[in-house]
Amino acid sequence: MADTYGYRGKIGIVLPSVNTVVETESAPLCPRGVSHHVARILVEERPLNSEEAFNAHMALMRSGIVNALDLVATCKPTHMIMAVALEAFWGGLATAEKLQQDLEAHTGMGVSMGSSAIGAALEAFGAKRIGIITPHMPLGDAQVQRYFEEAGYDVVKLIGMKRGSPLKIATTTDDEVRTALHALASADIEAIVQVGTNLPFTTMGLGAERWLGKPVLAINTVTYWDALRRMGVTDRLYGHGLVFERF
């Protein structure tokens, strides 16, 4: 018997406990007949101002992903989203691909991650020269840049917003996002990529596609798009980015 609200499919979403953005940015993307359900990974709010603190933060997230997947799996979802941004890029292309394969093998279902989802969207647009916006400190930025370069993309410019802790990422203002977008507007790029699932971005970012005339790929939007398409849900959504309108 089909689930009453999720009769076309149910998405399980795993995210850090300090994340306040993924659910808000995902809600408008959920078409009729699809439902999504969240499990959280316990993560401490702490300053990420040293390599030691950053690595400890990453270790907490890494150790909690499988437990959170197991928790949300009890509602029998159709597909999973692993909404931990840095873990999706950490260690480069091969490491990220192995993580996705391991999570899919563990859950027995498809798992969408920001890294591969953005790759699928870039491939759909045929974009190779990219600009990147992150909320991270330089250590995290290096991991993101490494991933995209190993995946064959030309990272023309990367702007790291250097938010000092997980919760501070969610306090980033529209003006700060707008400034970052303007900094990339003049770069010779084919698409803008935003990573960091706790960075409030869709209001400024997706609106910027119109005046930039090029794709702006917001990680939460693109990962949800990837999940829907891999579930066989092909609804075109308008007002939520070119990727949903065209592919």
LUMVEX-9938 format. One line per 5 residues: number of its first residue (from 1); for each residue x, y, z of C-alpha. Coordinates in Angstrom, 3 decimals, decimal comma. Layout:
<recs>
NUM	X:Y:Z ~ ...;
</recs>
This chain:
<recs>
1	0,000:0,000:0,000 ~ 1,361:3,426:-0,988 ~ 2,136:6,068:1,614 ~ -0,686:8,645:1,738 ~ 1,482:11,725:1,176;
6	4,519:10,068:-0,389 ~ 2,697:7,857:-2,887 ~ 5,202:8,744:-5,631 ~ 8,197:8,388:-3,353 ~ 9,728:9,301:-0,006;
11	13,105:10,970:0,418 ~ 15,171:10,470:3,550 ~ 17,444:13,430:4,300 ~ 20,463:13,215:6,601 ~ 21,940:16,520:7,798;
16	24,046:17,935:10,652 ~ 22,134:18,830:13,810 ~ 23,289:22,462:13,537 ~ 21,883:22,842:10,015 ~ 18,862:25,157:9,798;
21	18,802:25,730:6,035 ~ 18,368:22,399:4,221 ~ 14,763:21,844:5,300 ~ 13,731:25,421:4,503 ~ 15,296:25,364:1,043;
26	14,000:21,848:0,283 ~ 10,349:22,394:1,214 ~ 9,346:24,383:-1,924 ~ 10,906:21,708:-4,157 ~ 8,737:18,829:-2,958;
31	6,136:18,010:-5,649 ~ 2,738:16,546:-4,948 ~ 2,988:12,886:-4,093 ~ 6,532:13,124:-2,728 ~ 7,418:13,517:0,952;
36	10,736:13,960:2,714 ~ 11,853:12,998:6,190 ~ 14,885:14,157:8,151 ~ 17,399:12,558:10,506 ~ 20,104:14,632:12,179;
41	23,744:13,919:12,938 ~ 24,788:15,244:16,356 ~ 27,354:17,985:15,711 ~ 28,677:20,511:18,203 ~ 28,707:24,222:17,519;
46	32,362:25,180:17,766 ~ 34,777:27,717:16,258 ~ 36,471:26,249:13,189 ~ 39,521:28,443:13,473 ~ 42,205:25,759:13,443;
51	43,006:22,602:11,516 ~ 42,547:20,572:14,702 ~ 39,041:21,959:15,327 ~ 38,097:21,516:11,698 ~ 39,231:17,885:11,631;
56	37,371:17,145:14,875 ~ 34,220:18,648:13,372 ~ 34,590:16,507:10,261 ~ 35,165:13,369:12,348 ~ 31,899:13,957:14,243;
61	29,938:14,305:11,033 ~ 31,606:11,315:9,409 ~ 30,939:9,042:12,374 ~ 27,256:9,986:12,515 ~ 26,224:9,640:8,869;
66	25,496:5,900:8,869 ~ 23,566:6,032:12,163 ~ 21,406:8,855:10,810 ~ 20,804:6,963:7,569 ~ 19,738:3,920:9,572;
71	17,394:6,069:11,652 ~ 15,562:7,640:8,717 ~ 15,545:4,311:6,864 ~ 12,934:3,051:9,345 ~ 10,263:5,087:7,500;
76	11,084:3,103:4,329 ~ 12,158:5,919:2,001 ~ 12,582:5,484:-1,742 ~ 15,814:7,499:-1,966 ~ 18,265:9,230:0,358;
81	19,949:12,633:0,405 ~ 23,213:12,955:2,312 ~ 23,138:16,687:3,021 ~ 26,565:17,019:4,644 ~ 28,363:19,256:2,194;
86	32,049:18,966:3,018 ~ 31,941:15,223:3,530 ~ 30,658:14,938:-0,042 ~ 33,864:16,579:-1,347 ~ 36,440:15,528:1,239;
91	39,453:13,629:-0,055 ~ 38,853:14,336:-3,714 ~ 36,887:12,634:-6,467 ~ 37,784:8,990:-5,794 ~ 37,123:9,259:-2,055;
96	33,763:10,978:-2,616 ~ 32,700:8,397:-5,170 ~ 33,613:5,570:-2,796 ~ 31,632:7,210:0,007 ~ 28,562:7,388:-2,205;
101	28,979:3,763:-3,288 ~ 29,426:2,641:0,330 ~ 26,334:4,534:1,491 ~ 24,251:3,116:-1,339 ~ 25,453:-0,395:-0,559;
106	24,645:0,102:3,126 ~ 21,152:1,498:2,545 ~ 20,247:-0,598:-0,488 ~ 18,946:2,480:-2,299 ~ 20,143:5,507:-4,225;
111	21,901:8,226:-2,245 ~ 22,253:11,754:-3,653 ~ 25,202:13,877:-2,488 ~ 25,989:17,488:-3,313 ~ 29,216:16,656:-5,135;
116	27,848:14,168:-7,652 ~ 24,540:16,050:-7,975 ~ 26,356:19,245:-8,954 ~ 28,445:17,193:-11,366 ~ 25,267:15,850:-12,991;
121	23,873:19,372:-13,337 ~ 27,119:20,761:-14,778 ~ 27,151:17,912:-17,293 ~ 23,552:18,673:-18,263 ~ 24,466:22,313:-18,930;
126	27,736:21,356:-20,629 ~ 29,652:23,696:-18,298 ~ 33,355:23,155:-17,574 ~ 34,657:26,579:-16,481 ~ 33,185:27,309:-13,076;
131	33,243:29,788:-10,228 ~ 32,584:28,534:-6,704 ~ 31,093:30,142:-3,593 ~ 31,614:28,417:-0,233 ~ 30,994:29,431:3,385;
136	34,153:27,622:4,462 ~ 37,561:28,434:5,820 ~ 40,574:27,830:3,520 ~ 41,021:24,188:4,608 ~ 37,509:23,354:3,447;
141	37,893:25,419:0,283 ~ 40,957:23,391:-0,686 ~ 38,938:20,177:-0,468 ~ 36,149:21,578:-2,629 ~ 38,585:22,876:-5,254;
146	40,449:19,579:-5,309 ~ 37,250:17,651:-5,946 ~ 36,169:19,750:-8,911 ~ 39,620:19,853:-10,461 ~ 39,941:16,075:-10,191;
151	36,477:15,791:-11,783 ~ 37,801:17,691:-14,804 ~ 36,471:21,192:-14,159 ~ 38,424:24,411:-14,552 ~ 37,947:26,320:-11,298;
156	38,458:29,873:-12,506 ~ 37,686:31,544:-9,185 ~ 36,685:30,404:-5,704 ~ 35,269:32,698:-3,038 ~ 35,377:31,345:0,503;
161	33,202:33,383:2,864 ~ 35,132:32,191:5,938 ~ 32,187:31,763:8,280 ~ 33,766:30,875:11,601 ~ 31,480:28,108:12,866;
166	28,641:25,865:11,647 ~ 25,845:28,058:13,045 ~ 27,455:31,236:11,731 ~ 27,117:29,854:8,209 ~ 23,336:30,106:8,555;
171	23,565:33,796:9,541 ~ 25,071:34,809:6,193 ~ 23,024:37,707:4,816 ~ 21,604:38,300:1,354 ~ 23,964:41,253:1,002;
176	26,979:39,018:1,661 ~ 25,769:36,478:-0,882 ~ 25,094:39,261:-3,394 ~ 28,624:40,572:-2,946 ~ 30,057:37,129:-3,647;
181	27,898:36,739:-6,742 ~ 29,008:40,123:-8,085 ~ 32,619:39,102:-7,514 ~ 32,068:36,142:-9,841 ~ 29,875:37,965:-12,352;
186	32,797:39,331:-14,348 ~ 34,786:36,082:-14,342 ~ 35,081:34,088:-17,556 ~ 32,969:31,175:-16,347 ~ 30,108:29,058:-17,646;
191	28,398:28,352:-14,314 ~ 28,471:29,335:-10,650 ~ 28,501:26,560:-8,062 ~ 27,517:27,119:-4,415 ~ 28,448:24,570:-1,766;
196	27,719:24,514:1,958 ~ 24,270:23,138:2,807 ~ 23,826:25,540:5,753 ~ 24,487:28,636:3,635 ~ 21,219:30,507:2,878;
201	21,540:30,967:-0,853 ~ 18,501:30,271:-2,977 ~ 16,852:33,703:-2,707 ~ 19,870:35,554:-4,105 ~ 21,492:32,751:-6,040;
206	18,630:31,501:-8,151 ~ 17,449:35,033:-8,877 ~ 20,954:35,837:-10,109 ~ 20,596:33,354:-12,969 ~ 18,401:35,878:-14,772;
211	20,837:38,774:-14,726 ~ 23,960:36,648:-15,053 ~ 22,593:34,667:-17,979 ~ 24,242:31,464:-16,770 ~ 23,427:28,598:-14,382;
216	23,798:29,182:-10,658 ~ 23,821:25,773:-9,002 ~ 22,774:25,958:-5,351 ~ 23,751:22,763:-3,554 ~ 20,462:22,124:-1,736;
221	18,362:22,750:-4,847 ~ 20,564:20,670:-7,133 ~ 20,790:17,748:-4,695 ~ 17,004:17,650:-4,377 ~ 16,710:17,810:-8,184;
226	19,127:14,891:-8,456 ~ 17,133:12,863:-5,945 ~ 13,838:13,442:-7,741 ~ 15,240:12,602:-11,155 ~ 16,918:9,437:-9,886;
231	13,561:8,433:-8,361 ~ 11,901:8,875:-11,755 ~ 10,034:12,054:-10,753 ~ 10,476:14,365:-13,750 ~ 8,234:17,313:-12,855;
236	9,525:20,643:-14,164 ~ 9,455:23,263:-11,407 ~ 9,569:26,937:-12,319 ~ 11,053:29,655:-10,154 ~ 13,514:27,274:-8,518;
241	16,430:27,460:-10,917 ~ 17,203:26,625:-14,520 ~ 18,157:23,047:-13,679 ~ 14,575:22,288:-12,600 ~ 13,139:24,110:-15,624;
246	15,293:22,496:-18,301 ~ 16,236:19,002:-17,147;
</recs>
